[in-house]
């Protein structure tokens, strides 16, 4: 029912086009010897990896994470649901979580490389504003959709935080996504904590924004299909196609603080 769909998964498999941001620069400072005259430093040597080497290293480190997530089982999903049934960060201001995204890097994302999740959010918002699609709902969900990735700061295996999601158990066709066990990651973590504070449509989008649509399309019920066409596919265009380690957004995250404070005026259990 979802025709001519370019899957999110396919977009995610596209390699980064340009240079990596993870090049390592090492400086060797050689202390002056007693015979040197008029010089504090005898020499400085800079060792830098090539762009191709940096991309290969980044991809190599991410591959085992992707594989562990791919192999996530029913038992593992159930264990993660139980593990994170209670708050991890206590009662916090959502704005504080938004700021923590500046310290979160997805170690598998070969289009963002070492750019933070906060940069990713700003890239999305800048593109939405350019296109005239920055409605209040789209701005809010862009700001909060990846809040679950703050789990990267707790020591949790990244394989349980990032990556795309598919079903881990088979259900009848059209059973509905809510009745299907989906791989567990930052989507579900954030959904469980935000669902009582935002419209149901936006909560659904946060919960399923990382699904591989073609992998779950036959499991969707009529509500899922309608929301996929109206919300998920338009949102995915910005979520996946705006990523770049080189596009520095012109605005800072503080531009959007009022949006968050209005939606979440009090601390929430996260």
C-alpha positions as CSV (number, residue, x, y, z in Angstrom):
1,X,0.0,0.0,0.0
2,X,3.0,2.3,0.3
3,X,4.0,2.6,-3.3
4,X,7.4,3.7,-4.7
5,X,8.8,3.9,-1.2
6,X,12.5,4.6,-0.8
7,X,13.1,2.9,2.5
8,X,14.7,4.6,5.4
9,X,17.0,1.6,5.7
10,X,18.2,2.1,2.1
11,X,19.0,5.7,2.9
12,X,20.9,4.7,5.9
13,X,23.1,2.3,4.0
14,X,24.4,5.1,1.7
15,X,28.0,5.9,2.6
16,X,29.0,9.4,3.5
17,X,30.0,11.4,0.5
18,X,32.6,13.7,2.0
19,X,35.5,13.7,4.5
20,X,35.2,12.2,7.9
21,X,35.3,14.3,11.0
22,X,37.2,11.8,13.1
23,X,40.6,12.4,11.7
24,X,43.2,12.0,14.4
25,X,45.8,14.7,14.8
26,X,48.8,14.0,17.0
27,X,51.5,16.5,17.8
28,X,54.9,15.4,18.8
29,X,56.7,18.1,20.7
30,X,60.4,17.5,20.9
31,X,62.1,19.1,23.8
32,X,65.0,21.4,22.9
33,X,68.5,20.2,23.5
34,X,71.3,22.1,25.1
35,X,72.9,22.8,21.7
36,X,69.9,24.5,20.1
37,X,70.2,28.2,19.9
38,X,67.3,30.6,19.9
39,X,64.6,28.0,19.6
40,X,62.2,26.7,22.1
41,X,60.8,23.8,20.0
42,X,63.1,21.7,17.9
43,X,60.2,20.4,15.8
44,X,56.5,19.6,15.6
45,X,55.2,16.6,13.6
46,X,51.6,16.3,12.6
47,X,50.2,12.8,11.8
48,X,46.8,12.8,10.1
49,X,44.7,10.0,8.7
50,X,43.4,10.4,5.2
51,X,39.7,10.9,4.8
52,X,39.2,7.5,3.3
53,X,41.1,5.9,6.3
54,X,38.9,7.8,8.8
55,X,35.7,6.7,7.0
56,X,36.9,3.1,7.0
57,X,37.8,3.1,10.7
58,X,34.4,4.7,11.6
59,X,32.5,2.2,9.5
60,X,34.5,-0.7,10.9
61,X,33.8,0.3,14.5
62,X,30.1,0.7,13.7
63,X,29.6,-2.6,11.9
64,X,29.6,-4.8,15.0
65,X,27.1,-2.5,16.7
66,X,24.7,-2.8,13.7
67,X,25.1,-6.6,13.7
68,X,24.3,-6.8,17.4
69,X,21.2,-4.8,16.9
70,X,20.2,-6.9,13.9
71,X,20.4,-10.0,16.1
72,X,18.3,-8.6,18.9
73,X,15.9,-11.3,20.1
74,X,12.5,-11.4,21.7
75,X,14.1,-12.2,25.0
76,X,16.5,-9.2,24.7
77,X,13.7,-6.8,23.9
78,X,11.7,-8.1,26.9
79,X,14.8,-7.7,29.1
80,X,15.4,-4.1,27.9
81,X,11.8,-3.2,28.5
82,X,12.1,-4.4,32.0
83,X,15.5,-2.8,32.5
84,X,14.2,0.6,31.5
85,X,10.7,0.4,33.0
86,X,11.8,2.9,35.6
87,X,13.4,6.4,35.1
88,X,17.1,6.5,34.5
89,X,17.8,10.2,34.9
90,X,15.2,10.9,37.6
91,X,12.9,14.0,37.2
92,X,14.5,16.3,34.7
93,X,13.7,19.3,32.6
94,X,13.3,18.3,29.0
95,X,15.4,21.3,28.0
96,X,18.3,19.8,29.9
97,X,17.9,16.6,27.9
98,X,18.0,18.7,24.7
99,X,21.3,20.2,25.8
100,X,22.7,16.8,26.5
101,X,22.2,15.8,22.9
102,X,25.2,18.0,22.2
103,X,27.3,15.3,23.8
104,X,25.7,12.4,22.0
105,X,27.3,10.9,18.9
106,X,25.8,8.0,17.0
107,X,28.8,5.6,16.4
108,X,27.1,4.0,13.4
109,X,25.9,7.0,11.4
110,X,28.1,7.3,8.3
111,X,26.4,10.6,7.3
112,X,26.8,12.5,10.5
113,X,30.1,10.8,11.6
114,X,31.2,12.7,14.7
115,X,28.6,15.5,14.5
116,X,26.4,15.4,17.6
117,X,22.7,14.6,17.7
118,X,22.0,18.3,18.6
119,X,23.7,19.3,15.3
120,X,21.4,16.8,13.6
121,X,18.3,18.3,15.1
122,X,19.4,21.8,14.0
123,X,20.0,20.6,10.5
124,X,16.5,19.2,10.4
125,X,15.0,22.4,11.7
126,X,16.9,24.6,9.3
127,X,15.7,22.5,6.3
128,X,12.1,22.5,7.5
129,X,12.2,26.3,7.9
130,X,13.7,26.6,4.4
131,X,11.0,24.5,2.9
132,X,8.2,26.2,4.8
133,X,7.2,22.9,6.6
134,X,8.2,24.0,10.2
135,X,4.8,23.7,11.7
136,X,4.6,23.7,15.5
137,X,4.2,19.9,15.6
138,X,7.1,19.3,13.3
139,X,9.4,21.6,15.2
140,X,8.5,20.0,18.5
141,X,8.9,16.4,17.3
142,X,12.2,17.3,15.5
143,X,13.5,18.6,18.8
144,X,12.5,15.6,20.9
145,X,12.5,12.6,18.6
146,X,16.1,11.5,19.4
147,X,16.0,12.3,23.2
148,X,16.3,8.5,23.8
149,X,19.8,8.7,22.6
150,X,20.9,10.2,25.9
151,X,21.2,6.6,26.9
152,X,24.5,6.7,25.0
153,X,25.8,8.7,28.0
154,X,25.0,6.0,30.5
155,X,27.2,3.2,29.2
156,X,24.4,1.2,27.6
157,X,25.5,-0.8,24.6
158,X,25.0,1.4,21.5
159,X,23.4,-1.6,19.8
160,X,20.4,-1.1,22.2
161,X,20.3,2.7,21.6
162,X,20.8,3.5,17.9
163,X,20.2,1.7,14.5
164,X,17.0,1.1,12.5
165,X,14.2,-1.2,13.7
166,X,12.3,-4.2,12.3
167,X,10.0,-6.8,13.8
168,X,11.5,-9.5,16.0
169,X,8.3,-11.6,16.1
170,X,5.9,-12.5,13.4
171,X,2.3,-11.4,13.6
172,X,-0.7,-11.6,11.4
173,X,-0.9,-9.1,8.6
174,X,-2.4,-5.8,9.5
175,X,-2.1,-6.6,13.2
176,X,-0.8,-3.1,13.9
177,X,2.6,-1.9,15.0
178,X,1.4,-1.6,18.6
179,X,0.6,-5.3,18.6
180,X,4.0,-6.3,17.1
181,X,7.3,-6.7,18.9
182,X,9.7,-4.3,17.3
183,X,13.5,-4.1,18.0
184,X,14.2,-1.9,21.1
185,X,16.2,1.3,20.9
186,X,16.0,5.0,21.7
187,X,12.6,5.2,20.0
188,X,10.8,3.1,22.6
189,X,12.8,4.6,25.5
190,X,11.7,8.1,24.6
191,X,8.2,7.1,23.7
192,X,7.5,5.6,27.1
193,X,8.6,8.8,28.8
194,X,7.1,11.4,26.5
195,X,3.8,9.8,25.5
196,X,1.7,11.4,28.3
197,X,2.8,14.9,27.5
198,X,2.4,15.2,23.7
199,X,-0.3,14.5,21.2
200,X,-0.9,10.9,20.3
201,X,0.2,11.4,16.7
202,X,3.6,12.8,17.8
203,X,4.0,10.0,20.3
204,X,3.4,7.4,17.6
205,X,6.0,9.1,15.4
206,X,8.6,9.1,18.1
207,X,8.0,5.4,18.8
208,X,8.3,4.3,15.2
209,X,10.5,6.9,13.5
210,X,13.3,4.4,13.2
211,X,11.4,1.5,11.7
212,X,12.3,0.1,8.3
213,X,9.0,0.8,6.6
214,X,9.1,-2.0,4.1
215,X,9.9,-4.5,6.8
216,X,6.8,-3.6,8.7
217,X,4.4,-2.3,6.1
218,X,2.4,-5.6,5.9
219,X,2.0,-5.5,9.7
220,X,0.5,-2.0,9.8
221,X,-3.1,-1.5,10.4
222,X,-5.1,1.3,8.8
223,X,-4.1,3.8,11.5
224,X,-0.4,3.0,11.0
225,X,-0.7,3.3,7.2
226,X,-2.4,6.7,7.4
227,X,0.1,8.0,9.9
228,X,3.0,6.7,7.9
229,X,1.9,8.6,4.8
230,X,1.0,11.7,6.7
231,X,3.7,11.8,9.3
232,X,6.5,9.3,9.1
233,X,7.5,9.6,5.5
234,X,7.5,13.4,5.4
235,X,9.4,13.4,8.7
236,X,11.9,10.8,7.5
237,X,12.9,13.1,4.6
238,X,14.3,15.6,7.1
239,X,15.5,13.0,9.6
240,X,17.7,11.2,7.1
241,X,18.4,13.4,4.1
242,X,19.7,16.5,6.0
243,X,22.6,14.8,7.7
244,X,26.1,16.1,7.1
245,X,29.3,16.5,9.1
246,X,29.9,19.7,7.2
247,X,26.6,21.6,7.4
248,X,26.9,23.9,10.4
249,X,23.4,25.3,11.1
250,X,23.1,29.0,11.4
251,X,20.9,28.9,14.5
252,X,21.8,27.6,17.9
253,X,19.6,25.3,20.0
254,X,18.6,28.2,22.3
255,X,16.4,29.6,19.6
256,X,14.0,26.8,20.3
257,X,14.0,26.8,24.1
258,X,10.6,28.5,24.3
259,X,9.1,25.6,22.3
260,X,10.3,23.1,24.8
261,X,9.5,25.1,27.9
262,X,5.9,25.6,26.6
263,X,5.4,21.9,25.8
264,X,7.1,20.7,29.0
265,X,6.8,23.4,31.7
266,X,7.6,20.9,34.5
267,X,10.2,18.3,35.1
268,X,9.3,14.8,33.8
269,X,10.4,11.3,34.9
270,X,13.1,10.3,32.4
